[in-house]
Amino acid sequence: MTRREFLKTFAACAAFGAAAHIAGKPLFSAAAEKSPAKKTPRPFAKSVIEIWVWGGPSQLETFDPKPNAPHDYNGGFKAIPTNVSGIEISEFFPLLAKHADKYSLIRSMTHPYPGHETATYLMQTGRSPGGGRVYPAIGAVIAMFKAREYKGDLPPCVILTVPKGRFSEVGFLNERYSPLVTGGNPAAAKFIVDGIVPPGGLTSEEIADRFTLLDRLDTFGRSFPENPALKAFDRAGIRARRVIEGDAAKVFDLSLETPEMRDRYGRTTLGQSCLVARRLVEAGVPYITINAQGWDTHKRHFETMKTKAAEMDRATTALITDLHEKGLLDSTIIWWTGEFGRTPKIDWEAPWNGGRNHYCKCFSSLVAGGGFAGGKVVGTSDEFAEKVVSRPVAPQDMLGSIYELCGIDPDGPLPNPIGLETTVLPPESQAGRLREIYRERA
């Protein structure tokens, strides 16, 4: 290979990689699977924001406090009233307490898996692990079903800022529905989004010059103008340019927000991720995940909670109220959960020194907007938040409810490129959907 041929090949491969990443789909795959023909109810929700509280948040220090339990269970921390009579939450969330009329709490989440990997897989797919097949997570499924109506240039599923890493969230679906993982830090001076916002402070003119150079070097592509694979490559390149040079990339530019709005969310990675999520909803992106890290509090649980809970309280409150003020909450589901909760009894011994470990038998989640009513509580736990007393809610019940409010039939077929005959959720997951907190359609 001559030097000239090497440069041409390298430039073409580089452009191909960037275009494939930004386009969010494979360029040489088989024909895309068709969406199911079955009609589903008119959806409430156009978008979903998943706040994934990575590691497992304690139910007692969030939404199911037990102020009358012994010190070995509540650590001496209290419950505080909310703006909805009869509903109390932990004193760690004073801001959210003022807006309980906008969200509902599920205090009876339960499943059998105390490990991060297995619990995450179940909470995200509604399937028990094992069997040699990886099912897609809810984000990829919603991205696929919403793809036909979604007209944006960004991929239909976006993760802020790092992947969970527990399994391939796209599963056996077409790679076009795999999430765009932003990387970077939205709280930094400039939010560098992988494949969209170039590093190094390149100007729009410099970016345009580089695309022009790639076009000049692509003599190979011009030699086969009718090749379908190369046509697909060209279409992806056009889309990549549209994303980088157009309005889509501006979604991640938080300098367009007022300093007051940025302060409202908190100048943390979590707070600014929530602000980006609101901007992604405005851009019509169907599914956004915010992976909030640092909640696996085996050691010094309460010291960690004082920092993490304050950040979470501020960011989640800002997101809910901001969407409400902009008239977007009714069409946007916010789903706040971890893979499980924490052990109700505190481990005071070294090396835990006041830690809580994994606990899957009883934990809490929050839902808001998108067809979920506010000011409600589903299920109860015992006096220690150790056992579900009434209305157990399985992960499949939560996922099925979100699917229904997005206009997706959880019991309907799940189209896929491998020809597998399967449904969106397993058939046995039909009984416990959260219809008691669905909002009545106006």
N, C-alpha and C positions, 0 to 999 in steps of 0.2 A: 504494500500500500504506500502510495506517495504521500508526502506531507500535505499536498492539496486535498487528496482524497480523504485523508484522516480528518482534516478540519471540517470538510463537508459532512462526513459521517457523524463526527462529534457534535456539530451544531444541530444536525437533524435529530439526534438522540436526545440532546438537551431540551430542544423544543418539544419533542414528543413527551418526555417525562413531565415537564411543566404543564403542558396542555392536559395530559391525562389526569394529573393531580387536581388541577383546577376544575376540569370538566366533571370530575367526580364519577367517572364511569370508564369501563374498559373500551378501547377503541376497536378491538378485533374480536369481540364476543359474538355469540350467536344472537339471533333476533331477540329483542326484549320480550319478556313474558307479558301477556295481556292482563289488564286488570279484570277482576271478576265482573260478570254481567249482572249479578244479583243486586237489586236496589236495596239501599240501606236508608234508615230514617235521616231526615235532614239534620245535619250535625249542628251542635252548638259551637264546637271548638274548631277554629281554623289552625291554631298552633298549640303546641304543648311545650312548657318549660319544665324540665326535670331538674330539681335541685337534689343531687345525689350526695348524701352526707356520708362520705366515704369512711368506712371503719366501723360504723354503728353508733348512732347517738343514744344516750341514755334516755329512756322514757321518763324517768323521775325528774331529770333536770331539763326537760323540754315540755311535753304536753300532757303528762300524767303524773303530776307531783303527789306525794303522799306526806303531807305535813304532820299527820298524826302518827306516822310510823315511828319506830325506834330510831335513835341516832345512827345505828349501824346500817340503816336503809336510806334515810334521807340526808344524812350528813349534817343535819341542823338547818338545812335550807327550807325556805317556805314556799307556799303557793300564793299567788296574787290574783285578785279578781280581774276579769276582762270587762269589756264594754257590753258583753252579753250576760245577762243575769244567770247565775248558776254555773257558769263556766270559769274555771280557774286554770292557770298554767303556771309554770315555774317562774320564780322571781328573776331567773336569768334572762327572761324575755319581756321586759317591761314595755318595749315599743309595740311588739306584736299584740300584747294584751289590750292595747287601745283599739285594735282593728279586728277583733274576733268575729264581728258581724260579716266579714268578707271571706272567711275561710271556715272549713269544718275539720274536725279532728277525728282520727280513727285510733282508738285506744286499745284495740283488740286484734292487732296484726299478729299473726302466728304462722310458723312453719317449722319443719324438723331439722334444719341444717345450721349448725353453729359455726361452720367454717366460712371464711370470706369467699372463696371461689365458688363453692356449691350454693351458698346463699345468694350471692350476686347473680349467678346464672338463673336460679329459680325466680328471683324478684324481677329480672329483666325479660325473661322469656315465658314464664308461666309453666315451664317444663322441669321435671326432675332431672338432675344430671345423670349421665350414663347413656348407654345404648349406642355409643359410637357415632352419633350424629349431633352436630351443633346447630341448634335452632337460632333464628335471628332474634335480636333484642327488639323491644318495642319501638325504639327510634327508627330502626331500619324498616320495620313493618309499616309504620305510619308514613315514612318517606316514600315507600313503594306505592301505597294506596293513594297518597296525596299527589303523586308525581304528575298525574294527568292534569289536575287543576292548577298546580303550582307553576307560575310563569317566571319566577325569578332566575337570575343568573348564578346565584350561589347554590351549592348543593342543598338538597332538601333536609339534610340532617347535619347539625353542627355541634361539635363538642368544645366547650371552654374548660380548661385549656389543655388538659392532658387526658388520654384515654384511661378507662378503668384498668385495662390490661389483664383482666381475668379470663377473657375469651374473645373470640372474634364476633363483634356485635352484629355483623352483617350475616353471619351464619352461612346457610346454603343459598341465600338470595344472590341475585346478580350484584357484582361489585359496584355498580352504579349507585347503589343505595347505601354504601358504606359511608360513615360520617366523615366530614371535614374536621380534623382535629387541629385547632388553631395554633397550638403551641404559644410561645410568647407570654407576655404579662400585660394585661390591659391597664394595670396601674402604673406602668413604666411611662417614661416621657413619650415614647412612641410604641404603639402596640404592633409588633412585628408578627403578622399572621403567615404561617407557612404556606408558600405557594401563591400568596395573594398580595401581601404587603412586603415589597422587597427590602432586605436589610441594606444598611450602608447609606441610607438617605438619598437614593437615586431620585432624580427629578423625572417628571413625566416626559420631558424631551429625551432624556437619556434612555428611558425605558422604550420609547418609540424607536430610537436609533437602533437599539439592540434587536427589536423585532424586525426592523428593516434589514439588518445584517443577516438575520436568520433566513429571511425570504430570499435574499441574493444567493446565499449558499445552498439553497435547496434545489439544486439542479436535478437531483434524483426524482423528487416529486413531480417536477415539471415534465420529466421524461415519460411519465405514465399517468396522464391526466384522467383516464377513465378507470383507474384501479379503485375498487370500492373501499379497500382498506385505507388507501392514501386519501381518498375523499373524506372518510371518517376522521382521519388525522387532521386534515385541513379544517373541518368543521370544529373539532375540538380546539384547534389553535385560534380560530376566530372567537370562540367562546372565551378562551383564556384571555385574549386581549380585551374583550368586552368587560370581563370581570376586573382585570388589573387597571384598565384605563377608564372604566366607566364609574357609575354611581355605586355599584355593588361593593367595591373596596371601601367606599366612604362609610359604610355601616360600621366598620371597625375603627374609625377615626373619632375618638372621643374628644378631640379638641373642638369638635362641632357642638358639643354640649356646653352649657354654661358651667362655670366653676361651682355655682350653688347647687346645680343638679348633681355634679360629681361628688360634692361633699355630702349630699343627702344620702347617697348610697354607701359612702365610706371609701376612703382612698386606699383600699386593700385589694388584693387580687380577687377575692370573693365579691366584694362590693362592686368593683368595676366590671367583673364578669356578668353580674346581674344587670348592670346598665347596658352592656353590649347585648344581652339577651333581649331586653326590651326593644332595642334598635333592630334586632333580627326579626322580632315579631312584626314590627312596623314594615319590614321588608318582605313579609309574607312567608318566611321560612317555617315549614311545618313543625319541625322538632328540634329543640335546643336542649342540650344537657350542660349543666354546670357541675363539674366534679369538685366538690368541696372536700379538701383533704384534711387529715389531722385529727380525726374523731375516734381513733382506735385507742381509747384511754385506759390501757391496762395499768399504767402507773400514774400516780398523782393526778387522778381524774379531775378533782375540783380546781386545781391550779390551771389545768388546761382549759377547763370550761369557762373560767373567768375571761379568758381571751377569746376563745373560739365562739362562745355563745354571744358575746357582745358584737362581734363582727357579723355573725349570722342574723342576730336580731335586727340590726340596722339594715343590712342588705336585703333581707327578705321583706321587711316592712316597707322599705322604699320601693321594691319591685311591685308588691301588691298594690300599694297606694298610687304609684305612678301609672300603672296600667289602668287602674280604676279612674283616675282623673282624666286620662286620655281616651276613655271609652273603649278600652281594649280588653278589660278583664272578662267581660261576658263572653268573649270569643277566644280566650286564652286559658288553658288549663295550667295551673301551677301544681306540681306534684313534688312534695318534699318528703324524702324518706332516706333511710339507710338500708343496708342489707339485713340488719337485725338491730336489737337494742343492746343493753348492758345488764350484767347481773344485778339484781335488786340489792343483794347484800354486799356491802362494801368490804373489800379486802384491805385491812389496815396493816397487815404484816409486811415486812421487807421481803422482796424488793418492791412490792406493789405500792406500799405507803399511801393507802387511800385510793386504790384503783378499782375499776369495774371491768369485768371480762365479758366475753361474747355471751349473748343471750337471745335465743330465737323464739322462745315459747310465748312471749308476750312483749310487744313493743308498739310504738306509736308512729303515725304518719299524719301529714297535713295535706289537704287538697283545697284548691281555691279556683274560682272562675270557670269559664268554659262549660257551663251547665251544672256545675256543682253549686249547691246553695251554701250560704254562709251561716255562721252562728249555730252550728249543729255539732253533736258528738255522737259517734257511732261506737258502740261496744263499751264494756267496762272491764276493769281488772280488779283483783282482790286488793286488800289493804296494803300490800307490799309491792304492787305492780309486778307480781311474780306469775300469776295465773290469769288466764282469760275467764271471766265469770259469765259474760253474756256476749252474744253476737260475734263469734270468731270470724275474722276476715283473713282469708288466704291471699297470697300474692296474685293468684289467678283472678280473684274477685276484684282486686284493685285494677289490674291490667284490663280485665274485661270491661270495667266501668269506663275507663279512659277510652278504650276503643269505641264503645257505644256512643259516647259523647262526641267523638270525632267522626261519627257516621260510618264506622267500620263494624261489620258483623263479626263478633268474636267467634261465633260458631260456624262462620262461613269458610269457604276454601281459601287456602293460602297459596296463591300462584307462586311457582318457583321454576328455575331453569333445569332442575334435575328430574322433573316429572314425578315428584313425590306427591301422593295423594294424602293431604293433611289439611287440618283446619288452623285458623289463626291461633286459637287456644285449644287445649285438649278437651274432648267432649265432656269429661266429668266436671268441668269448671263452670257450670251454668247456674248454680244455685245461689251464690252469695253476692251477686253484684250489688253495688251500693245505691240502689234505686231510691232508698228512703231519703237520700240527700241530693237527688237530682232536682234541679230547679224546674219549676213549671214553665213551659214555653208561653211567652206572652202572645 
